[in-house]
Amino acid sequence: MLEIKNLSKTYSGGKLAVDDISLSIGAGEIFGFIGPNGAGKTTTIKCIVGILDFEKGEIFIDGKSIKKQPIECKQVVAYIPDNPDLYEQLTGIQYLNFICDIYRISAKDRNEDIVKYADLFEIKKNLGDLISSFSHGMKQKLALISALVRKPQLLILDEPFVGLDPKASFSVKEIMKEMCSHGTSVFFSTHVLEVAEKLCDHVAIIQKGKIVAYGTMEEVRGDQSLEEVFLELVNHE
């Protein structure tokens, strides 16, 4: 579903943020992408979803190039950043309908899913309010709903648990597992290593723009905890 080949990204001024990384994520997998602040996680994610251009390598989503076929790729991907930038002059329901209109989701399908997820995340009563009045956690929930109603083939989340209350965090983890059982791939970055260890089929650790560990959770972890492996690798680097 997602294949990254020899990706490199350099910012103006010569800062090499991502250095020749390669990853592959199959259908129905949960993939954890972890690393310290400034390691290159968000840059990689923004390259995957087509926000940032990159000078070397290729990224394929469902066999299509994000460089050459960006629209086709974005039709099957949903991306939730760590700090959602929403249209704050709209109400919650106006924003969700706007997203559904863009992706041509029928009124029947959208209404059922909006009610389902708004109830689950306990923001149904707030959907008529302006987004500008929402807390960070409520914005995060609204962004999640806007992604989930699309039923993407690839769900990409950057620090999805930041700002969520424990109940919502639990719901997100259950949704991720359910989506994967139906063939959706989930790629997410996180600093919550215990969550990654419990959820992920595969994991990659990035440090200073390079992949320093990559494989199944069992292969990367060995007989240690993921936290122990992470600290050893990061401290060594």
N, C-alpha and C positions, 0 to 999 in steps of 0.2 A: 504493500500500500504506500509506503514512504521509503524512498531510497536516496541517501545523500552520498555523493561521490566526490571525494577530494575537495570539499568546500573550503574556500579561504575568503576572508573578508577583511579589508584594510580600510580604516577610516582616514579622512583627510588629516594630514600631519604625519602620516606613516605608521599609525598605531595598528598593529596586526591583532585583530580581535578574535578571529577564528583561523586556525592554522591547519589546513589540509586534513579535515576530519571526514570520516566515512561511517555511515550508520545505515542499518536496514531494519524496517519495522513491518512485520507481516499483518495480514488481516486478523482481527480479533485479539490483538496483543495489547497489553498495557505496558508502556515503555517509560521508565523513569530517567530523567535527565538531571543530574545533580552536579553541583560544584559551588565553590565559594563565590561571594560577590565579586563581580568583575571578571569572572572566568570565561565568559562568552556564551552563556546560556541564552539570554534574551536576544543577543545578536543572531545566534543560530536560528532561533524561533522566528524572528522577523524576516530572515532570509527564506525560510521554509514557506511562510505564508505570503511572500511577495511584497512585503513592505520595504525591505532593503534589497538593493541590487548587490551583486557580488561579482568579483573579477575572475575568480577561478573556481572550477568544479561545476557540478550539476546537481539539481534536485528534481527528482521525479515523484509525482503523486499519482497513484493508480496508472503508472506507466507514461504519464504525460509530464513534459518539462515545464517547470514554473516560469522559466525564462521565455520559452517559445509559445506556450499555451496557458497563459496565466488565468484567463477567464474560466477555461475548462477545469483547471485545478481548483480554483476558488469556489466553484459550484459544489464541490464535494467536501470542502474543508470548512470547519467552524473553528474560530480562534478567539480565545478569551485572554486578554492581557492581564497583568497583575494589577493594573490600575485602569479599569474600563473608562474610556472617554466617550460618554454617551451624549445625546442631544438633550441638554438639560431644559430646553424650552418646551419639550414635549412631555406629555404625561406618560406613565409607564405603559399603558395599553396602546397609546398612539405609537410609541417606539416599537413595541412588539408587532403591531400591525404593519408598520413601515418595513421592518425586516422581512416579515412574511410576504408582503407585496413584492419586494425585490426578488425573492426566491420563488415566487409564484406558488405559494402554499394555499390550498383551498380554504375557504371560510370554515368548512366543517372540521378539517384536520387541525387548523390552527386553534380554533376555539376549544376543542377537546384538550389539546396539549397545553394551551395557556392556562386553562382552569386546573388541569392536573398538576402542573409544576408550580403554579402560583400558590395552590393549596399546600403542596409539599414544602415549599420554602416560606410559607406563612406570610406572603406579601399580597394576597389577593385583594384585601381591603385597601391597599395602597396604590393599586394600578391606576386609579383615577387622579392621583396626585402628580404634580410636576416632578420630574426627575431631579430638579435642582433642590428639592426638599428631602431627597433620599440620603440616608447615611451611606458610608462606604460599603458596608456589608449589604445593604439593600441594593445598591448599584451592582454589586458583584452578583447577587442573586438574579437581578433583571438581565444582566448580560448572559448568565448561564441559561436562563430560560430562552433567550433569543437564539442561542446556539442549539439547544436541545430540540426546539420545535422544528428545526430544519432536518433532523435525523441525518447528520453528516456521516460520511464514510470514514473521515479522519477528524478526530477532535483533538485540538491542540490547546493546552492550558499552561499559562505561565504563572506559577505560584497560586494555584486555584484555591488554596485554603486560607490565604491571608484575608483577614477581615470577616471570615465566616464564623458564626457561632458553632458550638460543638454539634448541635442537632443538624444544622445545614451541612457541616463537613461530613458527617456520617452519611447523609442523604446523597451527597456528591459521590462519595466512594461507592455506594451501592448502585448508583446510576451508571458509573463508569464500568462496573463489573457486568451489569445487565446489558449495556450497549455492546460490550465486547462479546458477550454470549451470542449476539446477533450479527457478529462480523465486523463491527466498527472497531477501528484502531484508535487508541488513546496514547498521546504523547504529551507528557507533562513534566515541567520542572518543579522542584520543591526543595526547601531546606528541612522539611520534616522527614527525616530519614526513616523513622519508625513506620510512617505511612508508606513510603516507597518500598520498604522491605516487605511489608505485608501484601501490598497490592500488585507489584510489578512482576511481569514475566521476564523482562529484560531490563537492564540498566546500563547507563554509561556515565562515567565520571569525567568531567572536563575541568582542566586546570590550566590557566594561562593560554587559553585558546586551543589546547591539545587534548585529545582523548587519552586519558591515562589508565582507564579500565573500561571494558565493554564485554558484555556477554549475558548469559542467563543470570538470574539472581544468585543461583547456587554457584555458578562458576566464579562470579565476582566476589561473593561473600566468603566462599570456602567454609572453614569451621569457625569463622569470626562473625560478629555482627556487622551490618553494613556501616554503622557509625565508626566502628574500629577500623575497617578497611579505608573508609573515607579519610579519617584523620591521619592514618599512616601515609596514604598517598599524597595528601595535601601538604603535610608537614615535610615529607621527603622532597617534594618539588620546591 
